[in-house]
Amino acid sequence: MLYYLFEYLDKLNFPGAGVFQYISFRSAMAVIFSLIISLAFGKWIIQYLRRKQIGESVRELGLKGEMKKEGTPTMGGIIILGAIIIPTLLFGDLNNVYVILMLISTIWLGIVGFLDDYVKTFKNNKEGLAGKFKVTGQIGLGLIVGLTLYFCDDVVISKKVFEQDQIRMEEQVQTLDRSTSPENIQMKEVKSTKTTIPFLKNNEFDYAYLISFLGDKAKDFAWIIFIVAIIFIVTAVSNSTNLTDGLDGLATGTAAIIGTTLGVFAYLSGNVIYSDYLNIMYIPNSGELVIYISAFIGATIGFLWYNSYPAQIFMGDTGSLAIGGIIAVFSIVIRKELLLPILCGIYFVESLSVMFQVGYFKYTKNKYGTGKRILLMAPLHHHYQMKGLPEPKIVTRFWIVGILLAVMTVITLKIR
């Protein structure tokens, strides 16, 4: 909203109004405002939730200090959502399809998570919202994102095209040599189901390749595979974030690290000069997403003020489902979703630990009559708790691993 006000003032030659045209300035303001909102309103929301006795119900799992968390206010994800949405509305370009899509994703999964927390807290149902309803919400968001990215005319990627009449672009690439002058290179905006794949020289993967057996018709049906992949990614990342949210500050701090990395990718992908230099996919108008992800970073760090050990509030599913969905959709929009197993390695391993634990237990129970476990307890962070490690130490070490994974993700830009 302020973006349009200052755009109008700039046309009137109002001194200093032009600074709002810079993504860097608006991103900085988004971080500052999201921090202020989460810090200023966080305390008020905590006090309100305590008065209403909206607290966490804790099951006795035999974990040290677990029962001390009984009654800690939950549904704190409302703080994160507000601290993301408000600065984005103030400083973002609301005509940008990517910004609109991210706001829809934030609100959509925020509502799903809120309903889950509501059932747990107010209906005294520890199971929360039925799994089928959660998955339905995640699939619904996947459909919205997939259909928008494929059919919206504003969603394009840019390719280098060389001026040689009646010659296919593939033939042009093959005939290129060092004598090709920059003035002969143009950027052509095209619809595409391509994404970035790490570690390979020609680092683009087209979802149409998965149905290449259809021959010439593969391109016509690529959108179906594209949407199915998006639904899977949104569901997987959202649920894995939910599993990771088990220790004070673990999911929040990890999300801030991931968000910072995605912000770097969004800035590079939305800048024609940097994307050309790094030889990565240029996505027109995606630079505006830097404002959104800046608000996301500020919101998660601000929430960490109250969520760090010992937590004064938990984000609940209101926050964890939304954070996972935001990370998934954002990476899809900037065509970096295949980097998620590295970038979100903490979430990935936490999910695998649950899958292996459950799978191995069922296998041994069917084969030997008695179920056996790989870990002392799943998810993985509880395994380390059972081994006697203090909660803050586990969280800090997970953050360090998250930073290492973030650095590894960034350097994939050059390792091919």
Buried (B, 14 or more C-beta within 10 A) or exposed (E): EBBEEBBEBBEEEEEEBBEBEEBEBBBBBBBBBBBBBBBEBBBEBBEEBBEEEBBBEBEEEEBEEBEEBEBBBBBBBBBBBBBBBBBBBBBBBBEBBBBBBBBBBBBBBBBBBBBBBBBBBEEEBEEBBEEEBBBEBBBBBBBBBBBBBBEBEEBBBBBBBBEEEEEEBEEBEEEEEEEEEEEEBEBEBEBBBBBBBBEEEEBBBBBBEBBEEEEEEBBEBBBEBBBBBBBBBBBBBBBBBBBBBBBBBBBBBBBBBBBBBBBBBBBBBBBEEBBBEBEBBBBBBBBBBBBBBBBBBBBBBBBBBBBBBEBBBBBBBBBBBBBBBBBBBBBBBBBBBBBBBBBBBBBBBBBBBBEBBBEBBEEBEEEEEEBEBBBEBBBBBBBBBBEEBEBBEBBBEBBEBBBEBBEBBBEBBEEE
